[in-house]
């Protein structure tokens, strides 16, 4: 027989226990193995055999990839790209991802468990009249919770010494016991549980635990079963109290040595050798004594007993009945951490004491007016907690995204709230014809002027806009209006703040972030995550799952991927082809995180939508993970808005190149269907730039000719960008009606003024802004009612740089643009494939859109001519006024 003494890592979290799926429903359970043979292995003697198995496993893994349709270079083959070095990089990355999964699954039950750290970490109410707190700080020596509930004392609620309060992975575990009210007696059962949220109104019937146990004994257990089976809670209750009760061991020395399983089994047999057979379980373990490097033990039992054991349902209903209700809890206890309490995490480190806002805090008040930041315990009573009313909308075939910032969404010179946004902005978005909103700056950030891009607290909604329940109400009401809700998520870097953020969280410089220069963004002064660290990976992937699980968001736009994919943060020339995407400056850990994040999110939430914002257009952004891609659903065409700004700012209208405009808007043809297009986003309005409206007609309200030019180009740019791109389009709040002013957040340079940190909704009432809004609304209706964006890619057949005319078709729809600043064309010929009658359904020159109304009603219906133009069999001859656009629909097919 082989005696084993394996060194193990002790862990409060991540949880290594093999528990059943019943724990997902709040019902603890254990999976008992059904094999009757137990295999014990001596690892030292068995090493050669394991090496052979690893080689065999590697060979089997390669074959299984092929069988399951996984091809690490599949998208290269599909696109006909033959780059040997990049292909090898993809194969090595694929193998590294498989190894990373294996490492992660050694510490987590499954991928769902990996992405659900928020279920245990942070502050949570435990059913046994207490609050549990867990956070990660591997560099600390001592941990405690300080708050207004304990007089900010660093000794009142601290972690226990040794492995009872701090595991081998650096997770600190602190228990905050509820306080008995005056005159109340301690619980008869040490592990008495209470319903706090679910079924909180049940359990106060007055029936005692002894009565429930007696009924269980009478109804559930059969005659002949001994005292320890009938009173099955006695032994675990005593063991639980012995390990975790008030008189439990505080150190490993107090705990003493725990014998191994073999020794304990022999002790048990010796203690019960004189017991009658009826008091012993009908099974035994027999050693066959073959003396091999590993031994086989046979578990011998009777088939009748085994069948009876597995057919008998566990007595869980009786156990649930012993729980008491919320009313009984409030009568007996004072909550250890009341709702709304302020608290911080206290660490003692080699460099001295530190106070930090917990990394997993869900509601935070950042530093304000010189006061130190703190977390707020958010645990409203079940009666007052927000209850969801609406289900999520179905995933649409195309996206019309309205990008918003809650703080500047009001008309007044102040920070707007979630409540204001819900009441005033959401109805406008619905009326405007969009089907999704994308919110900027929702996670907590200390400095308002950063627009939310320097996140300090990744699991907390920004308290300057309202409470967590206020944000839930916003999302719920958006869903009720049929709007999806996306977050502009920032995981490419983090704020460098220490008191409220993650920088130097536990006193060490490499807790969440890289050490040295690599841990700092080269230009923005932010901290760079250490994506290869398993605990950082766990933190970030749980953060993505948190916003979906807790707040029901429908997707993410991943901000500034170039900052995380490359160690140079994307600030380097890209002129070496595919080598730029696999050289020494590529952070492979960051790529693997993005790949697994997409894989896990789409597995847990099949309707989730992920959007990549990457200025370098990394190869395979929107390719399936199984084919070597990163797995995003859409990517942002960042080049389009840069082109439009450049043309408007520095190129005369008569010198605009139609070919360049089309090639930039179509971008990569292979991925055009996955492209999210926009003419302008928040970057132009917020990030130190000017909106198109400010460029086109800022300060020229009295110059009719210049005003006509501005209004015409504003409409044409949006119409072309919207219709020639992929299945997704985005517009920033206010730009649809030509908001005349930029956004300027309050800073020291403007004396902290809010005068430009708002939106002029009053302009919608009349004038050119009302006309521009009417056009944008009808533009959205092209997709809402006619499905323009979901009709496949456009067929571009006419691009004339001399005449400055562009024409293309998309399904039965024909689009014609005349960008010439002065030339109008009486009978301009453009090709069409189908012979028939074409009816104009949108004309940018209509008076209701601020146009001149040059086309007459009889010119809205056009009949095709049998004449080959632009490679098409037929053509239309249309009147094209300068700086106008027209949209036709084939309404009748003529058979010739």
Secondary structure by P-SEA (a helix, b strand, c coil): cbbbbbbbbbbcccccccccccccccbbbbbbbcccbbbbbccccaaaaaaaaaaaaaaaaaaaaaaaccccaaaaaaaccccaaaaaaaaaaaaaaaaaaaaaaaacccaaaaaccccccccccccccbbbbbbbbccccbbbbbcccccccccccccccccccccccbbbbbbbbbbbccccccccccbbbbbcccccccccccccaaaaaaaaaaccccccccccccccaaaaaaaaaaccccccccccccccccccaaaaaaaaaaaacccccccccccccccccccccbbbbbbcccaaaaaaaaacccaaaaaaaacccaaaaaaccccccccbbbbbbbbbccccbbbbccccccccccccccbbbbbbbccccccccccccccccccccccbbbbbbccccccccccccaaaaaaccaaaaaaacccbbbbccccccccccccccccccccccccccccaaaaaaaaaaaaaacbbbbbbcccccccccccccccccccccccccccccccccccccbbbbccccaaaaaaaaaaaaaaaaacccccccccccccccccccccccccccccccccccccaaaaaaaaaaaaaaaaacccbbbbbbcccccccccccccccccccccccaaaaaaaaaaaacccccccccaaaaaaaaaccccccccbbbbcccccccccccccccccccccccccaaaaaaaaaaaaaaaaaaacccccbbbbcccccccccbbbbcccccccccccccccccccccccaaaaaaaaaaaaaaaccccccccccccccccccccccbbbbbcccbbbbbbccccccccbbbbbbccbbbbbbccccccccccccccccccccbbbbcccccccccbbbbbbbcccbbbbbcccccccc
